Amino acid sequence: MTVVLKSIDLCKSYVEGENHVDVLQNINFELNAGEQVAVLGNSGSGKSTLLHLLGALDTPSSGEVQFQGENIFSFSPRQQAAFRNQSLGFVYQLHHLLPEFSALENVAMPLLIGQCAKSEAMQRAESILQRVGLASRLSHRPSQLSGGERQRVAIARALVTNPAVVLADEPTGNLDDKTGENIYQLIREFRHDMNTSFVVVTHDTRLADKLDRVWEIRNGAIQEQQA
């Protein structure tokens, strides 16, 4: 199998006054193309910190994250921005949709930032919104959408660039069981159709059990749960 993302001795510490806090210690793992992995852990265990490091949104205290064999922390700021725009998709629990823009415009935004022609960006955004069942909501702003619809818009935005990896932080955290199941089915479909890898931080053990592997962060270390 092809390794798409690899963590090597990844550490993250914070200094708060006289306190030195080790959040993550010597995190090592490999993520294969098309693989779906859940990340579990108590609140404050470092799950979101891990996602931020994998997405080059934060800098480690030591260690590496390799994307297709290259250390993302050796990239220039411009190269890191291109990496996030072209190779990664992000899904957040609170969506982070732009309230003044329609669903279509929100989904097209990563393409427009990546200098895609506006007509092509809108066409691709419309196509993926149709795939997530929102063909009738293209012109609706986030305030006019339900929680489940907003989350589907966020997933469409994450996937519109055909990224190699999607990093999802509690994608079903505020959703009812039925809507959460619909989100999981979307994840399965895109893995099957586009070979997209997913790293999903979640407290939802039912969702975690459906994914390929489960990692747990405990006391700053990561371990894989055995089936």
C-alpha positions as CSV (number, residue, x, y, z in Angstrom):
1,M,0.0,0.0,0.0
2,T,1.1,3.6,-0.7
3,V,1.9,5.6,2.4
4,V,0.5,9.1,2.0
5,L,1.1,10.6,5.4
6,K,3.8,9.7,8.0
7,S,4.5,11.0,11.4
8,I,8.1,10.5,12.8
9,D,8.8,11.1,16.5
10,L,6.4,14.0,16.5
11,C,6.4,16.0,19.7
12,K,4.5,19.1,20.8
13,S,5.1,21.0,24.1
14,Y,3.9,24.3,25.5
15,V,5.5,26.5,28.1
16,E,2.9,28.3,30.3
17,G,4.7,30.4,32.9
18,E,6.8,28.0,34.9
19,N,4.9,25.0,33.6
20,H,6.2,22.8,30.7
21,V,3.3,20.8,29.2
22,D,4.1,17.8,26.9
23,V,1.0,17.5,24.8
24,L,2.3,14.9,22.3
25,Q,5.3,12.7,22.7
26,N,7.1,10.7,20.0
27,I,4.0,10.2,17.8
28,N,4.8,7.6,15.0
29,F,2.3,6.3,12.5
30,E,1.7,5.7,8.8
31,L,-1.5,6.6,6.9
32,N,-2.1,4.7,3.7
33,A,-3.9,6.0,0.6
34,G,-7.6,5.5,0.9
35,E,-7.4,4.6,4.6
36,Q,-9.9,5.8,7.2
37,V,-8.5,6.3,10.7
38,A,-10.3,7.4,13.8
39,V,-8.5,9.3,16.6
40,L,-9.9,8.9,20.1
41,G,-8.9,10.5,23.4
42,N,-10.2,12.5,26.3
43,S,-10.8,16.2,26.0
44,G,-7.4,18.0,26.2
45,S,-5.5,14.8,25.2
46,G,-4.0,16.5,22.1
47,K,-6.3,15.2,19.3
48,S,-6.9,18.6,17.7
49,T,-3.3,19.5,18.2
50,L,-2.3,16.4,16.2
51,L,-4.7,17.5,13.4
52,H,-3.2,21.0,13.4
53,L,0.3,19.5,13.1
54,L,-0.7,17.1,10.3
55,G,-2.1,20.1,8.4
56,A,0.9,22.3,9.0
57,L,-1.4,24.7,10.9
58,D,1.0,24.5,13.9
59,T,4.7,23.7,14.2
60,P,6.0,20.7,16.2
61,S,8.6,21.0,19.0
62,S,10.4,18.2,17.3
63,G,9.9,15.5,14.8
64,E,8.5,15.3,11.2
65,V,5.3,14.9,9.3
66,Q,6.0,13.5,5.8
67,F,3.5,13.9,2.9
68,Q,4.4,11.5,0.1
69,G,7.9,11.3,1.5
70,E,8.6,15.0,2.0
71,N,8.8,16.7,5.4
72,I,6.0,19.4,5.4
73,F,7.9,21.5,7.9
74,S,10.8,21.9,5.5
75,F,8.4,23.7,3.1
76,S,8.4,27.5,2.8
77,P,5.2,29.3,4.0
78,R,4.0,29.5,0.4
79,Q,4.7,25.8,-0.2
80,Q,2.8,24.9,3.0
81,A,-0.2,27.1,1.9
82,A,-0.2,25.3,-1.5
83,F,0.0,21.9,0.3
84,R,-3.0,22.7,2.5
85,N,-5.0,24.1,-0.5
86,Q,-4.2,21.3,-3.0
87,S,-3.5,18.1,-1.0
88,L,-5.6,18.5,2.2
89,G,-9.2,19.0,3.1
90,F,-10.3,20.2,6.5
91,V,-13.7,19.5,8.2
92,Y,-14.5,21.2,11.5
93,Q,-17.2,20.5,14.0
94,L,-18.4,24.1,13.8
95,H,-18.2,24.2,10.0
96,H,-16.4,27.5,9.7
97,L,-18.5,28.4,6.7
98,L,-18.4,32.1,5.6
99,P,-21.8,33.5,6.6
100,E,-22.0,36.1,3.8
101,F,-21.5,33.5,1.0
102,S,-23.9,30.9,-0.4
103,A,-23.3,27.2,-0.1
104,L,-22.0,27.2,-3.7
105,E,-19.6,30.0,-3.1
106,N,-18.3,28.5,0.2
107,V,-17.5,25.2,-1.6
108,A,-15.9,26.9,-4.5
109,M,-13.6,29.0,-2.3
110,P,-10.7,26.6,-2.1
111,L,-10.6,26.4,-5.9
112,L,-10.8,30.1,-6.3
113,I,-8.0,30.6,-3.7
114,G,-6.0,28.1,-5.8
115,Q,-6.4,30.3,-8.9
116,C,-8.9,28.0,-10.6
117,A,-11.1,29.9,-13.2
118,K,-14.3,31.0,-11.6
119,S,-16.6,29.2,-14.1
120,E,-14.7,25.9,-13.5
121,A,-14.7,26.4,-9.7
122,M,-18.5,27.0,-9.7
123,Q,-19.1,24.0,-11.9
124,R,-17.0,21.7,-9.7
125,A,-18.6,23.1,-6.5
126,E,-22.1,22.5,-7.9
127,S,-21.2,19.0,-8.9
128,I,-20.0,18.0,-5.5
129,L,-22.9,19.7,-3.7
130,Q,-25.2,17.6,-5.9
131,R,-23.2,14.5,-4.7
132,V,-23.9,15.3,-1.1
133,G,-27.6,15.8,-1.7
134,L,-27.7,19.6,-1.7
135,A,-28.6,20.4,-5.3
136,S,-31.6,22.5,-4.1
137,R,-29.5,24.5,-1.6
138,L,-26.8,26.0,-3.8
139,S,-27.9,29.6,-3.2
140,H,-28.7,29.3,0.5
141,R,-26.4,30.9,3.0
142,P,-25.3,28.9,6.1
143,S,-27.9,30.6,8.3
144,Q,-30.6,29.2,6.0
145,L,-29.3,25.6,6.3
146,S,-29.8,22.9,9.0
147,G,-26.9,21.7,11.1
148,G,-26.6,18.5,8.9
149,E,-26.8,20.5,5.7
150,R,-24.0,22.9,6.9
151,Q,-21.8,19.9,7.7
152,R,-22.4,18.5,4.3
153,V,-21.4,21.8,2.8
154,A,-18.2,21.7,4.9
155,I,-17.5,18.2,3.7
156,A,-18.1,19.2,0.1
157,R,-15.7,22.2,0.5
158,A,-13.1,19.8,1.9
159,L,-13.4,17.4,-1.0
160,V,-13.8,19.8,-3.9
161,T,-10.1,19.9,-4.6
162,N,-9.9,16.1,-4.7
163,P,-7.4,16.1,-1.8
164,A,-5.2,13.1,-0.9
165,V,-6.1,13.5,2.8
166,V,-9.0,14.9,4.7
167,L,-8.5,15.9,8.3
168,A,-11.9,16.0,10.2
169,D,-12.3,17.3,13.7
170,E,-15.5,16.0,15.3
171,P,-17.5,15.9,12.0
172,T,-20.5,14.3,13.7
173,G,-20.2,16.0,17.1
174,N,-23.3,18.2,16.9
175,L,-25.4,15.9,14.8
176,D,-28.2,13.5,15.5
177,D,-27.7,9.8,14.9
178,K,-29.3,9.7,11.5
179,T,-27.4,12.7,10.2
180,G,-24.2,11.3,11.6
181,E,-24.8,8.1,9.8
182,N,-25.3,10.0,6.6
183,I,-21.9,11.8,7.1
184,Y,-20.2,8.4,7.5
185,Q,-21.8,7.1,4.3
186,L,-20.4,10.2,2.5
187,I,-16.9,9.4,3.9
188,R,-17.2,5.9,2.6
189,E,-18.3,7.0,-0.8
190,F,-15.5,9.4,-1.3
191,R,-12.9,6.9,-0.1
192,H,-14.3,4.4,-2.6
193,D,-14.6,6.9,-5.5
194,M,-11.4,9.0,-5.0
195,N,-9.2,6.9,-2.8
196,T,-9.2,9.8,-0.3
197,S,-7.6,9.1,3.1
198,F,-9.4,10.3,6.2
199,V,-8.1,11.1,9.7
200,V,-11.2,11.6,11.9
201,V,-11.0,13.0,15.4
202,T,-14.1,11.9,17.2
203,H,-15.7,11.0,20.5
204,D,-18.3,8.9,18.6
205,T,-17.2,5.3,19.2
206,R,-19.8,4.1,16.8
207,L,-18.3,6.1,14.0
208,A,-14.8,5.0,15.1
209,D,-15.7,1.3,15.0
210,K,-16.8,1.7,11.3
211,L,-13.4,3.0,10.2
212,D,-10.4,1.0,9.2
213,R,-8.3,1.7,12.2
214,V,-8.6,3.4,15.6
215,W,-5.8,5.3,17.2
216,E,-6.1,6.5,20.8
217,I,-4.1,9.4,22.4
218,R,-3.3,8.8,26.0
219,N,-0.8,10.7,28.2
220,G,0.7,12.2,25.1
221,A,1.3,8.9,23.3
222,I,-0.6,7.3,20.5
223,Q,-1.5,3.6,20.3
224,E,-3.6,1.6,17.9
225,Q,-6.6,-0.2,19.3
226,Q,-6.8,-3.8,18.4
227,A,-9.9,-5.2,16.8
